[in-house]
Amino acid sequence: MILRQSHFVPPVSYLLADELGFLREVAVVPTRTTSSAEQLRALLAGEQDLAVTAIDNLFEWTLAGGDLRLVAQVELTTPLGINAGGDVESLPDLAGCRFAVDAPDNGFALIAKRLLRDAGVEVDYVVVGGVRERLDALLGGHVDATLLGPPFDKLAEQAGMRRVVDVNALLPELPGQGLVVRAELLGSAELERYLRALACGVEAGGSMTDAEGIELLERCGYQTAAATAWGTRARTLTVDRRGLGLLTGIRRSLGMLPPGIALDELCDDEPLLRATRSATVRN
């Protein structure tokens, strides 16, 4: 079976597994997505098997009828900042601006909504799409501000956009992106082999020097954001339950927590446990 994976930017854990040869026994076809809405559509249609995405998306995706599970956390955290053009220097300066988001009611958009609400700032949310699309909209003057992560945040700064807020400084327990899979694949040998390959990549990354890791990411296209991405890479694929609690709390504070849906119940640790047990037996 070929595993079809959708992601915005290949996470470091995936690149480590690929570059170090751990994916040789796994057939994975990666595809860059343009939005979380496209990820959901492809998962529901059976066109994609896996999605590297903001963990919060599981709330809305489950409401939309997806039978999906979170099986791993592929980043320690997602380095995020609010970037803006013009004379914007702080959150209050964003009042009334056009703020680009991927989807209005899920994912990283809720992080922006929480921070802006806490600052008493109202903006006009504009649905643009994924991180590359949001960067293009910002640089093209179609929007005034947006959330960006590496390497696109650095590209925005190089183009003269100001980093208004360091999201991770305000929300240190913000979890990185997760690996979401269609539930029917949970017991498959292919998923187990893939998770084993990712785990081996993560473990091997722990024995690399920072210079070696950053050079690997630069070679893979991270450019000036390589150091940031390397510093926030996953040290384990185990889902951090504190992060799930933070995401749930953000939704609750915004009055957007769907009844009857809990992230803990949508997280399945068994595929990763089987993968790591088999890796231990092999070694």
PyMOL commands that set and color helices and strands:
alter all, ss='L'
color gray80, all
select helices_A, chain A and resi 12-19+36-44+57-63+91-94+108-118+131-139+152-158+167-170+183-185+189-205+210-219+223-231+241-253+263-266+270-282
alter helices_A, ss='H'
color red, helices_A
select strands_A, chain A and resi 3-7+28-32+50-53+68-73+81-84+98-101+124-127+145-148+162-166+178-182
alter strands_A, ss='S'
color yellow, strands_A
deselect
rebuild
show_as cartoon
